[in-house]
Amino acid sequence: MSDPAPPIYSPREKLFAYAVHAYTAMGLLCAALIAADVLQQNYRRAFLWMIVAVLIDATDGTFARKFRVKDVVPHIDGRKLDDIVDYVNYTFLPLMMIAGANWLPAPGWLWISVPLVASVFAFVNTGAKEEANGFFLGFPSYWNVFAFYTAVWFSELGRGLVLAIALVLSGLSVLPLRFVYPNRAPRWRMLFIAGGLVWLAIIGVILWYYPQQPVPAALLWISAVYPVLYVVASLYLDRRLRKT
């Protein structure tokens, strides 16, 4: 028997599929704007562009599934495109900011090579995204979040503690610990998503103050609630699901 003929998709379907890939690639436009602001030491605006990049990354998968991008344009690897954009925006540029702002002991450029290398090995690990189970394997390279809290809390943290946290997170990137993939969480998915949106809104309010005015301490502590709950919930769900 001959193989069945491959499906034929309409120009409209292909247009939408390519548009989704272009939407994902818009994260690189954000990256260029982030890089420009980092070089100008305009960290507030750089963080705002990071938020835009996060929103693109959080929504492009939904569009990809809706328009069956993998089926319609299979010659373009959307997963690889997404990983490239994420590595630049979530790892490379935030760590460049941390080194350039002298938030690490000298030589900062040498120290950031540790998380840069650890994260790239996490990205190329084919099992890093357990989409079926709703987990990331290892610390999911949220260096943009680390850069933000380093910026707003640097006077309390100091370079030594910033380095210590960076090294611990680097180690977690390659360890077999699992953290929830918010868009595909095995439990409480809407709480993860809604909590993340509220958290981003709080970050936006903090950036309204930063760096010209002191950020209210209460606002900073409120903003830390979601990241802490995310870690605790991830460890709980990981442990619970391993037992089932």
C-alpha positions as CSV (number, residue, x, y, z in Angstrom):
1,M,0.0,0.0,0.0
2,S,1.2,3.5,-0.8
3,D,1.7,6.0,1.9
4,P,-1.3,8.4,2.4
5,A,-0.9,11.8,0.7
6,P,0.3,14.5,3.1
7,P,-2.4,17.0,4.1
8,I,-2.7,20.2,2.0
9,Y,-3.2,23.4,4.0
10,S,-4.7,26.5,2.6
11,P,-2.7,29.8,2.2
12,R,-4.7,31.2,5.0
13,E,-3.7,28.4,7.4
14,K,-0.1,28.8,6.4
15,L,-0.3,32.6,6.9
16,F,-1.5,32.2,10.4
17,A,1.1,29.6,11.2
18,Y,3.9,31.8,10.0
19,A,2.4,34.7,11.9
20,V,2.6,32.7,15.1
21,H,6.3,32.1,14.5
22,A,6.8,35.8,13.7
23,Y,5.1,36.5,17.0
24,T,7.5,34.3,18.9
25,A,10.4,35.9,17.1
26,M,9.2,39.3,18.3
27,G,10.8,38.3,21.6
28,L,14.1,39.1,19.8
29,L,12.9,42.6,19.2
30,C,12.4,42.9,22.9
31,A,15.9,41.5,23.4
32,A,17.4,44.2,21.2
33,L,15.6,46.9,23.2
34,I,16.6,45.2,26.5
35,A,20.3,45.1,25.3
36,A,20.2,48.8,24.3
37,D,18.8,49.8,27.7
38,V,21.3,47.7,29.5
39,L,24.1,49.4,27.7
40,Q,22.6,52.8,28.6
41,Q,22.1,51.5,32.2
42,N,18.4,52.3,31.9
43,Y,17.5,49.2,33.9
44,R,13.9,50.3,34.6
45,R,13.0,50.3,30.9
46,A,15.0,47.1,30.4
47,F,12.8,45.4,33.0
48,L,9.7,46.7,31.3
49,W,10.8,45.1,28.0
50,M,11.5,41.9,29.9
51,I,7.8,41.9,31.0
52,V,6.7,42.3,27.4
53,A,9.0,39.4,26.4
54,V,7.4,37.2,29.2
55,L,3.9,38.0,28.0
56,I,4.9,37.0,24.4
57,D,6.4,33.8,25.7
58,A,3.4,33.0,27.9
59,T,0.9,33.3,25.0
60,D,2.7,32.1,21.8
61,G,2.2,28.4,22.8
62,T,-1.6,28.9,23.0
63,F,-1.6,30.4,19.5
64,A,0.7,27.6,18.2
65,R,-1.7,25.0,19.4
66,K,-4.8,26.9,18.1
67,F,-3.4,27.2,14.6
68,R,-1.7,23.8,14.5
69,V,1.6,25.4,13.7
70,K,3.6,22.2,14.0
71,D,1.4,20.5,11.4
72,V,1.0,23.4,9.0
73,V,4.7,24.4,8.8
74,P,6.6,21.4,10.1
75,H,9.9,22.5,8.5
76,I,10.2,25.3,11.1
77,D,11.1,24.1,14.6
78,G,9.0,26.3,16.8
79,R,10.5,24.7,20.0
80,K,14.0,25.6,18.9
81,L,13.0,29.1,18.0
82,D,11.3,29.5,21.4
83,D,14.4,28.1,23.2
84,I,16.7,30.6,21.4
85,V,14.5,33.6,22.3
86,D,14.1,32.4,25.9
87,Y,17.8,31.9,26.4
88,V,18.6,35.4,25.2
89,N,15.8,37.1,27.2
90,Y,15.7,34.9,30.4
91,T,19.4,34.1,30.8
92,F,21.9,36.0,28.6
93,L,20.6,39.6,28.9
94,P,19.6,39.5,32.6
95,L,23.1,38.1,33.5
96,M,24.7,40.7,31.3
97,M,22.8,43.3,33.3
98,I,23.9,41.9,36.6
99,A,27.6,41.9,35.5
100,G,27.5,45.3,33.9
101,A,25.8,46.9,36.9
102,N,28.6,45.6,39.2
103,W,26.2,43.6,41.3
104,L,28.7,40.7,41.5
105,P,32.2,40.6,43.0
106,A,35.0,41.3,40.5
107,P,35.4,40.0,37.9
108,G,31.7,39.9,37.3
109,W,32.1,38.8,33.7
110,L,33.8,35.6,34.9
111,W,31.2,34.8,37.6
112,I,28.3,35.0,35.2
113,S,29.9,32.4,33.0
114,V,28.8,29.8,35.6
115,P,25.0,30.4,35.2
116,L,25.4,31.0,31.5
117,V,26.9,27.6,31.0
118,A,24.6,25.8,33.5
119,S,21.5,27.3,31.8
120,V,22.6,26.5,28.3
121,F,23.0,22.8,29.3
122,A,19.5,23.0,30.8
123,F,18.2,24.4,27.5
124,V,19.7,21.7,25.4
125,N,18.5,18.9,27.7
126,T,15.8,17.2,25.7
127,G,14.0,16.3,28.9
128,A,14.1,19.8,30.4
129,K,10.5,20.5,29.5
130,E,8.2,17.7,30.7
131,E,5.2,19.2,28.9
132,A,3.0,16.1,29.4
133,N,3.5,16.3,33.2
134,G,3.6,20.1,33.5
135,F,7.1,20.5,34.9
136,F,10.5,21.9,34.1
137,L,13.4,19.7,35.0
138,G,15.8,21.9,37.1
139,F,15.7,25.6,37.8
140,P,13.9,27.0,34.7
141,S,16.4,29.8,34.1
142,Y,14.3,32.7,35.5
143,W,17.4,34.9,35.6
144,N,15.2,37.9,34.7
145,V,13.4,37.5,38.0
146,F,16.7,37.1,39.8
147,A,18.0,40.3,38.1
148,F,14.9,42.2,39.1
149,Y,15.2,41.3,42.8
150,T,18.9,41.9,42.7
151,A,18.3,45.4,41.4
152,V,15.6,46.4,43.9
153,W,17.3,44.7,46.9
154,F,21.0,45.1,46.1
155,S,21.7,47.5,49.0
156,E,20.4,44.8,51.4
157,L,22.0,41.8,49.6
158,G,25.5,42.9,48.7
159,R,27.7,41.4,46.0
160,G,28.7,38.3,48.1
161,L,25.2,37.2,48.7
162,V,24.2,37.9,45.1
163,L,27.0,35.6,43.9
164,A,26.1,32.9,46.4
165,I,22.4,32.9,45.2
166,A,23.5,32.8,41.6
167,L,25.8,29.8,42.2
168,V,23.0,27.9,44.0
169,L,20.5,28.6,41.2
170,S,23.2,27.5,38.7
171,G,23.5,24.2,40.5
172,L,19.7,23.8,40.6
173,S,19.6,24.3,36.8
174,V,21.2,20.9,36.3
175,L,19.8,19.0,39.2
176,P,16.9,16.6,38.9
177,L,14.5,18.8,40.7
178,R,11.2,19.7,39.0
179,F,9.5,23.1,38.9
180,V,6.0,23.7,37.6
181,Y,5.5,24.8,34.0
182,P,2.8,27.4,34.8
183,N,0.9,27.2,31.5
184,R,0.7,23.4,31.9
185,A,0.6,22.9,35.6
186,P,-0.7,19.5,36.7
187,R,-2.7,21.1,39.5
188,W,-4.0,24.6,40.2
189,R,-3.2,25.9,36.6
190,M,-5.5,28.9,36.8
191,L,-4.0,29.9,40.2
192,F,-0.5,29.8,38.7
193,I,-1.5,31.8,35.7
194,A,-3.7,34.3,37.6
195,G,-1.0,34.7,40.3
196,G,1.6,35.3,37.6
197,L,-0.5,38.1,36.0
198,V,-1.0,39.7,39.4
199,W,2.7,39.4,40.2
200,L,3.6,41.1,36.9
201,A,1.2,43.9,37.7
202,I,2.9,44.4,41.1
203,I,6.3,44.4,39.4
204,G,5.0,47.1,37.1
205,V,4.0,49.2,40.1
206,I,7.5,48.7,41.7
207,L,9.1,49.8,38.4
208,W,7.1,53.0,38.6
209,Y,9.1,53.9,41.7
210,Y,12.5,52.4,40.7
211,P,15.1,53.8,40.6
212,Q,14.2,57.4,41.2
213,Q,12.2,56.9,44.4
214,P,12.5,54.4,47.3
215,V,10.2,51.4,46.7
216,P,7.9,50.8,49.6
217,A,9.2,47.8,51.6
218,A,5.7,46.4,51.9
219,L,5.3,46.4,48.1
220,L,8.5,44.5,47.7
221,W,7.6,41.8,50.2
222,I,4.1,41.4,48.7
223,S,5.8,40.9,45.3
224,A,7.9,38.1,46.8
225,V,4.9,36.1,47.8
226,Y,4.2,34.6,44.4
227,P,7.8,33.5,43.7
228,V,7.9,31.8,47.1
229,L,4.6,30.1,46.6
230,Y,5.7,29.0,43.2
231,V,8.7,27.3,44.6
232,V,6.8,25.7,47.5
233,A,4.0,24.5,45.2
234,S,6.4,23.1,42.7
235,L,8.2,21.1,45.4
236,Y,4.9,19.9,46.8
237,L,3.4,18.8,43.5
238,D,6.6,17.2,42.4
239,R,6.8,15.1,45.6
240,R,3.1,14.3,45.5
241,L,3.1,13.2,41.8
242,R,6.2,11.1,42.2
243,K,4.3,9.0,44.8
244,T,1.4,8.3,42.6
